[in-house]
């Protein structure tokens, strides 16, 4: 009888253990299969940059179990901005999105994003690890509105091997206009006209950089940093000096004109790679294409400055990351975690190596991948050095204005007139007057001014 009772008690105990174990297993199973928050990420990258973004998303997803990043390509920068504005507030909108530099003011005033400063403050995130100029570009009123991401600056490229073959000394790292002219003239002369000296594309972005490097504000209210811009002035001393430099070199045939637009950039790069062009000015993001397609040794120096004037530093190009304010707090938090992941030192080092965009995390240069790259190709470090030495101010931190695309079209037209030996003052004044009329109408239409 006692034996039966013991067996019965053991049976009850076994049932109890099985029930408890089943509950635990069931709980563990439910925890393991808990759905992740879906974080849709819109971007405009193609080629190696797009492939790398997919890898980053995969790595982030594998690093934690709470969020699932879904990267989606949305076309060109201009197409993506329109989609962002049109889908905001709907289920089709992204949680985190990449948007070009010139759309910054437009998106800010459209109020489609939670300011990045909100997450920075909440997380006590150290923004000092991010380069100062990109931080300043995507800030307003001392607050970070978006996170800098793919970042470039204009630099000057030259063919080091060509210069050596011709017995020409390379330009200084921080050259003046006359420094570049001297090298271009020698290229023309010593190659007996077989190699063109240099080119400067008719490009509104480059016009902005000439003004920034001359410490001139293109728009009033300190380029829109102290209030909504109501007027611009392209007809300033620094801008005139730059245009005079270009026009003089065109007359002397030291500058060849490839025109404007994507065709111009393609043709000047093709000429450079073929050894038919000695010097050209373009985005640092082109480094990858140049180093992979060039048999000769590439040289890079800073964007040139006017003679007798210290360089103020140039601004940036590229795009930043924004977090949509029409998503839940948990989704926005996931977007923030991914933004931090993209700009950490290791990933920024990888990003620069793969894409040519500059690493914006100051610690990235200490990562083995960049240390090895810079050791093998020291010139690749030059754009980052230009970025690091620039002290941001309202002249070189970008133009906080909604009409930057229109401004670039007008200044490009002015540059075309300069190339064709037109009156510089007249060309710049005409562009200024046209832009000011557009600003007045656009500000009223956007409700920025009465």
N, C-alpha and C positions, 0 to 999 in steps of 0.2 A: 504493500500500500504506500509506504513511504517512497519507494522507488518510482511508482507511477506519478506521485505528486512532484517529485524532482524533475521527471521527464516533462510533465505538464508545464512546470515553471520555466524550464529551458525552452520549451516550444514557444511560450508567450514572449520570452525574452528575444528569441530569434525573430519572431514576427515584428516586434517593436524595432529591432535593429534594422530590419529590412524596410520598414516604413520610413524610419528616419533617414536611412541611406537613400531611399528613393526620392524623398523630398530634397535632400542635398543635391542629388544628381540632377533632379528636375530643375532646381534653382540654378545650378551651374550651367546646365544646358540652355536655360532661358537667358542667362547672362551672356554666354558665348555667342548666342544667335541674336542678341539685341541689335536692332537696325542702327546703322550709322546715319549721322546727319549728312545729307547730300549737299555739297558745296560746289555750285556751278561756277567755273572760272572762265570768263571770256578773255581771249587774247587775239592779237593780230600778227603773231610771229609766223614766219615760214622757214622752210629749209632746216638747217641744223638747230636754229633757235627754237623752232616748234618741237623738234624731236627732243631737245633737252628739257623743255617745259613738261612734256609727257613723262620723261624720266623723273623729274622732280616730283610730279604729282604721284607717281607710283611709289617713290621712296617715302614721301610724306604719309601716304596711305598705309604703308607697311610699318611705319614708325609708331603708330597709335591705332586705337580701335574705335574712336569716337566719331571721326569725320571721314567722309569719302569725297576727295576732290575729283571733279569731273571737268577736265579742260576742254574747251570748245573754241575752235577757230571761227572768227566773225568777220573775216575779210580785211579790207584796208582800214587804216586809222579813221578816215572820214566816215566810212560805212559803219564802223563800230560805234562811233559817237552817236550817230543818228539812231541806231538800234537801242542804245542805252537809254536815250531820252524817250523814245517811243514805247519801250516796254516797261519803263519804271512803274511800279505799283501793280504789276500783273505777275502771274505765275511764271511767265516766260523770261523775266528779268534775271540777271546773274547775281550771285552773292558777292563775288569779287570780280573786278574787271580791270583791264589794262587800258589806259587812255593816253593819247599823245600829248606832248607838252603844250601845244597851242590851244588845246581844249580846256585847260585848267580853269581859267576864269569862267568859261561858259558852264562847266559842270558845277563849279562852286556856287554860282548864282542860281542854278537850276535846283539846288538843294536835293540832289538825288543820292547823296552819300553821307554816311556818318563820318564826321571829321576823324582822321587818324589819331588826332591828339586825344580823343576820348579813350582809345585803347592804350595809348602810350601812358597816360596818367594812371589809368586803372591797373595796368600791369607793371608800373614803375620801370618801363622799358628805357634803356639808355640810348637815346637818339644820337649822342655824341660819337657813337661808333660809326655812324653814317657820315660820309663826306659833306662838308659844310655847304658847298654851292648847290648840290641837288636838294639838300634840306631847305635851303632858302628859296629855291625856285618853286617848290611845291608847298610853301607856307604862305599864310596871310594873317596879318595882325598878330604875329608872334606865335601862331598856332599851326601845327602840321595838318594840312588838309588831305594829303595823300602821301603814300609811301614811295619815294624814288625807287625806280627799278632799272630798266634798260636805259643806260645813260651814255651819251657820247658828247664830245666837244669837237670843234673844228681844229684841225692841225694842218701843218704844211708837210707834204711828202716830197722827197727827192730821191733820185737814183744815185746811191752812194758809189756803186761800181762804175757808172757812167762818168761821174765826176772824177774818179780816180784815173780812169783811162784817158781822160782829157787833161789831166793835170790841174784840176780846179779844186780849191779848198772848199770843204762843205760849209754851209751857212752856220752861223752861231745858233746855239740851242734856243735862245730868246732873240730872234732877229728883228731888225728894223726893216722898213720898206726898202731903204737903199741897199741893205745887206742882200736882200733877195734879188733886187734888180741887178746888182753886180754879178751875182752867180748866173742869172739868166742870160745876161749879155755875153758872158764868157762861154756859156754853152752854145749859143748861137754862133759865136765867132770861131771857137776852136773845133766845132763840128762842121764848119763851113756850110752852115745852114741846113745840115741834114737832120738836126735835132732841134725842135722848138724849145725855147727857153722855159716858159711857164705859161700857165693859164689860171684865170680866176673866173669861175662860173658866174653867170648872171643869175644870182640866187638871193632872194630876200633874206634868208637865214644868215648868209654871209654878210649882208649889209648890216644886219642887226649886230653882228659880232664886231664889225669895224667900229660901230658906235659904242658898244659896251667896252671894248678894249681902250677906247679913247675917253672913258668915264663920262659919257654923254647919255642923257635920258631921252629916249625916243618919244615917249608919251609924258604928258604932264602928270602932276601928283606923284612924282618920282616913279614913273613907269607903272602907275596904278597901285603902288604899294601903300600910298597914303590916302587913297580915295579913288573913285571911279574915274578913269581917264576921259577927258572931254576934248582933248586936242593932242596932236602930234606935231613934231617939227623934225623933218629929215634934213633940213638945210642948216646944219650946224658945222662949226670948224673942223671937228674930227672926221665927220662924214665927207666933207668936201676934200680934205687932205687925202683920204683913201681913194675917192673917185678920181682926183687929180693924178694920183700915183698910177692908177689903172690906165687912165686915158693917155698919159705920157708914155707908158710902156707899150700900149697898143700902137701909138704913132711911130714909136721906134722899133716896132716889130719884135719886141722882147716878150710880148704876150700874144698868144694866139687865142682867138675866140671860138669856143666850141658851142656857143649859144646858151640855151637854158633848158631846164626840164630833165627828165630821166634820160633822154637821148644824149644830151650834152655830157652828163655824168658817165654814161656808158662809153661814149667816144673818147673822153679825156682819159679814162682809166685804161682803155684799150691801147691808146697811143703811148701811155706811160709804160705799160707792161711790154709793149713792143720796142721800147727804147727810142721812141720818136718824140718824147716829151720829157723834159728834165725835172720840172717842178709843177705840182698842182696843190690846190687847197681844197680839203673836203673833210667829211666826218671821220672821226677816229674809229667809227664802227666798220669802216672799209678795210681795216688792217687785216682781217682774216682772209679776205679775197685777194689782197695784194701779196701777202706772204706766201699764200698757196699757189698763186699764179705767176710769180715773178722769179726768173732765173737769176737776175742781178740781186745785189744786196740793197735792201730798202733802208732809207734814212727818214727820220721824222724829227721835226722841231716844232716849237710853239707857234701859235698864230702870230703873225707879224704885227708890230706896232709902229706908229709914226716916229720919224726921226726926232731925237731930242725930247721924247716923251716916254715916261715909264708906262709899261703895260698895266692897265687896270685889271686885266683878266677877262676872259670871255665867258659867255653863259653856256648852257647845255642844250642838248636835243634829246630825243627819245621819248620815254613814256613813264607813267607812274601807276601805282596800284590803288584802287578805290574800293571801299566796302559799301554796298548798297544799303540804304537806310530803310528799305521796304521789306527786309527779311527779319525773321525772329532773332531775339538776342542770342540764342544758342547757335544759329547759323552764322550770324555776324562774328561771334567768338571764334568759330571754326575758320572763317575767312581770315581773321586776324592772326591765328596761329599759323596759317599757311603763308601769309605775308611775311611773318618773322622768319619762317623757314627759308623762304626764297632769298632773303637778304642777309642770312648769316654768313660768316666769313668763308666757310668751306664752300658753300654753294655759289657765292659771288666769285670766288676764285675759279670754280669750274665754269661759270657763266662767261667770264672774260676769256678763258682759254678756248671755249667752244665757239663763241659768237663774235668776239672782238669788241663787244660793249665793255665799258670800264667797270671794274669792280668798285662798288660804292661803299662797301664795308672796309674801313681803314685797316682792319686786321687781316684782310684777304691776302695782302702781299706777303704775309708770313707763312701762308699755306704752301706746302711742298709743290703743288701743281703750278703755282705762279712763280715761286722761287726758281724752279727748273726752267720755266718758260723764259723768264727775264735773263737767266744765265746764258741761255742759248741765243736769245734774240733781245739784246738790251734795249733796242729802239722801241720795242713794244711797250716798255714801261713809261715812255715819254708822255703820252696823253694823261696817264694817271698822275705823273709828277706835275704837269701843268694844272690839273684839277686841284691837287693838294696845295699848291703854292698860292692859289687864288683866294683872296679874302673877299667873301661875299659882301656886296653892297647893293643898293637899289638900281645901280646902272648895269651890273652884270648878273643879276638874279632873275632875268627874264622879264617880259612885259606882261603885266597882269591886265589883259585887255581881251575883250571878246572878239575883236575883229582882226586878229593877227594874220589869218590866212589872206584876207583882203589887203592888209598892209604889205605882205610879202609879194603879192601880185603887182602892186603899185611900185614898190621899190625895185622889183625885178625889171619893170618897164623903164624906170629911170636909169638903171644900170645899162640896159640895152642902148639907150640914147647916149650915154657916156661912151660906150664902146664905139658908137657911130660918130664920134667927135661932136656930139651935141653940147650945148651950153650946160655946164654942170649945175650952176645955180638955178637956172630955169627948169631943168629936169627935176631937181629936188623940190623946188617950190610947187611945181605942178602936181607932183605926187603928194605933197603935204596938203595942198588945198583939196584934192580929191578925197584923201583919207579923212580929213576933218569933216567934210560934208557927210561922208558915210558914217562916221562916229556919231554925229548929231542925230541922224535918222535912226541908226541902230540902237543907240542908248534909249531913245524915246520908245521905240518898238519893244524893247526888252524891259521897259519900266525902270531902268536904272537912273534916268533923269527925267524931269518933267518937261 
